[in-house]
Amino acid sequence: MSGEHVEGLLKELRAIVGVEHVLEGEALQPLLEDWRKRYRGWARAGVRPDSTEAVAQVVSACARHGVPLVPQGGNTGLCGGATPADDRAVLLLTSRMNRVREIDTANDTITVEAGCLLQQVQQAAETAGRLFPLSLAAEGSCTIGGNLATNAGGTQVLRYGNTRDLTLGLEVVTPQGDIWHGLRGLRKDNTGYCLRDIYIGSEGTLGVITAATLKLYPQPRAQRTALLALPSLPAAVAVLERVRAGFGAGLTAFEVMAAMTLQAVVHYFPEQRLPFAAETAPWYALLEFSDSEDEVHAQSRLETVLGAALEAGEALDVAVAGSVAQSQAFWHLRESIPLAEFRMGKAIKHDIGVPVSRIAAFVEKTNAALQAAFPGVRHVIFGHLGDGNLHYNVAPAPGQSEAELLALQAQVYDIVHGSVMAHGGSIAAEHGVGQLKRDLLPRYKDPVEMALMRRIKAALDPDGLMNPGKVL
Amino acid sequence: MSGEHVEGLLKELRAIVGVEHVLEGEALQPLLEDWRKRYRGWARAGVRPDSTEAVAQVVSACARHGVPLVPQGGNTGLCGGATPADDRAVLLLTSRMNRVREIDTANDTITVEAGCLLQQVQQAAETAGRLFPLSLAAEGSCTIGGNLATNAGGTQVLRYGNTRDLTLGLEVVTPQGDIWHGLRGLRKDNTGYCLRDIYIGSEGTLGVITAATLKLYPQPRAQRTALLALPSLPAAVAVLERVRAGFGAGLTAFEVMAAMTLQAVVHYFPEQRLPFAAETAPWYALLEFSDSEDEVHAQSRLETVLGAALEAGEALDVAVAGSVAQSQAFWHLRESIPLAEFRMGKAIKHDIGVPVSRIAAFVEKTNAALQAAFPGVRHVIFGHLGDGNLHYNVAPAPGQSEAELLALQAQVYDIVHGSVMAHGGSIAAEHGVGQLKRDLLPRYKDPVEMALMRRIKAALDPDGLMNPGKVL
């Protein structure tokens, strides 16, 4: 496209959103790199529409000029999905689309625009006496649009599901610039194909999600957090089964952590403390129980169920948080793992899922295969055991430099992802595909499924202008 | 297609599945009509493959001959989705695909073939000490493949979701005869577009679902059923909000029934009894509470929460089932409503969903509009209040014949569906579209959504051979 044509498009975009909302030059720079600084792209401009109609006009204008669009929310993605991979692109920024449009407490729904921060949605629900349960580390800066685009997971999936499960309706601007008004707040609606779920998780490659109607839940009346010291990973799976039966849907989180992850946290952040002696156990679990009754019942129920786990030898020790502050301290240990990991030196990260029944075998076999190939590398393993989702990361061996480890990345990927597939798993559990795993997909996914995905992409975005270079 | 060509295809089909599994003539007759006897079609043959590979070969053979396929499971659908609408079609019968392939209790999943009866899946789960919660009136004769094709709902959706929410993975034969091996038992998997949810609810128009991996749950330790007499529909909504907060996810059913529906049940089936005087209230609710603790706790919790509803005046009277037999008797009242309705004379049925917050206004306004247009017609209203899903049926006025009422069907549809849309609802909540509502969709759905659906149909089934004349 010639310079003259570009200027024509920019002029149109300025007319749609206002001159001050078409970013170029310096203002654009921070938006061209992902926050992990793994990807850097280039874009002609960043455009900030403030309404669905304006988004539709922006999409139409770009389509007319044959210019690709890259939607971007909080730019907190872990796979480069919001960083341009095509130098001709325009960035579509959702930051001004940040209104809570409606809260319907009797229907337990909230309708929000894509640029709302996740925390803003949580708080709006709380103010209305409800719970919006999606919860993840980036919640203070990620947008709900990004959560929808990647079908984000987090710590409450065990009880409430992924972002997809929390969504009833969508408003979407198609690649042709049409608006699909699909903001239905219905628990049951079988009037044709479930377009909602095709758009959720499609990472902006099929259109732009501009708003969503999301499910709300009653707030729990009491919550208890416990940290468990466990003799083994199979024991963690046994405890999980026990607490699922004992707490029912009251089990709202079950996070597992290898001992070395917590040891690293208290090493690098000495103001944090484990409630046990440092060498108590090889594995730990952080468990949250949410009760719809009251504090007294929550405490007694917790003691009964976890007491039985201790008695059965599935847990070596249990520490129950005695206060909200202590509960936050337990969660803080868990949430500090990525920061401690960063201090240990850059790791090779994997966001993998396997069936819960195979997770212990997966870890044992994959650890052994890695040690055989690269003796001494450290296994930084933690994640959402209740969902079969582990962050299975590989850190440098003692004395090994970051560069030495990163040079092995392709071989480490091969071993880990090969093992994931051998255990019936997924190489992208909750962070999505983006640029990071795009080229891996054809290798690990069923070819028929890949072909179906390509058919859908070609049908909905025949000119390939929506977030090119991502997913497919 | 000439007779010679047809014979060529039948010969191929016999070679694939065996002569005795290609049905023609008399054997085919009962399969050409839906069980409500609203639709009757014609087909060249009915084919009963017993493996996914055989299904793929059947689909390929039909595709090569340009012959449409109509998948059929238990033939219990309510919208004519499994009855051929195209006289050139072959019926694909899933009855021999009825194996439970795997139960993984540690992963809480079950993998079943499409032809398994829903009850068979429930029982396999129960035998393994787990719960498969999908539950609906036809469970003894409908297949899980049909449930998947229509995204079936039922009485436990409030807690466990629709069939789509209960499904993790699928195996599908595409219209080209390829097999997509997507039987993943993963709670988190974000490796591209969610094809699973496009196939679920697509009523066989995009391919044939041959197997699924479904979620299991812990069995509750105790259950309580209560029948509530309510002063009004808004009071029912208030009670729903109260019990959702008080029971949390322990609230596993909340069915609402207009007084006349229960009066009809005890009138036509005098062996059944209401636990109240017949004229206690204008509305009733049937509520189920499932507890992960024990019988004593379940009882005390029920008394606390429902006692508060009585005290607040939201409920006029509460009857708690004192035994399993009495609980079954309460459910039997609810389940007998369609049979009582049948005795009252054929009704004009609507399977509608609206937001829970608008359901009382919807019923009030729609009742008034119908009375204004057709004085004396009776409102047979019951359904799943917790999901905003009502079976809003219209029975003949006293003295009015069935034929007189049915002559008004188009006008009654217009009033009810128009009111549904004015209240932000869906004209097909849990029974699907099939032939019954196909021509209504373009009138009531967003045109952009219709266009997206057509693009997906054209992309996945370009020759239009999968279940033609349904949905689109």
Interface residues (C-beta under 8 A of the other chain):
Chain A: D104 T105 A106 N107 D108 T109 T150 N151 G153 V157 L158 R159 G161 N162 R164 D165 T174 D178 I179 W180 H181 G182 R184 G185 L186 R187 K188 D189 N190 T191 G192 Y193 C194 L195 R196 D197 I198 I200 G201 S202 L206 P218 Q219 P220 V237 E241 R244 A245 G246 F247 G248 A249 G250 S290 D291 S292 E293 R301 G353 V354 P355 V356 S357 R358 H384 G386 D387 G388 N389 G424 G425 S426 I427 A428 A429 E430 H431 G432 V433 K437 L441 Y444 K445 D446 V448 E449 M450 A451 L452 M453 R455 I456 K457 A458 A459 L460 V471 L472
Chain B: D104 T105 A106 N107 D108 T109 T150 N151 G153 V157 L158 R159 G161 N162 R164 D165 T174 D178 I179 W180 H181 G182 R184 G185 L186 R187 K188 D189 N190 T191 G192 Y193 C194 L195 R196 D197 I198 I200 G201 S202 L206 P218 Q219 P220 V237 E241 R244 A245 G246 F247 G248 A249 G250 S290 D291 S292 E293 R301 G353 V354 P355 V356 S357 R358 H384 G386 D387 G388 N389 G424 G425 S426 I427 A428 A429 E430 H431 G432 V433 K437 L441 Y444 K445 D446 V448 E449 M450 A451 L452 M453 R455 I456 K457 A458 A459 L460 V471 L472
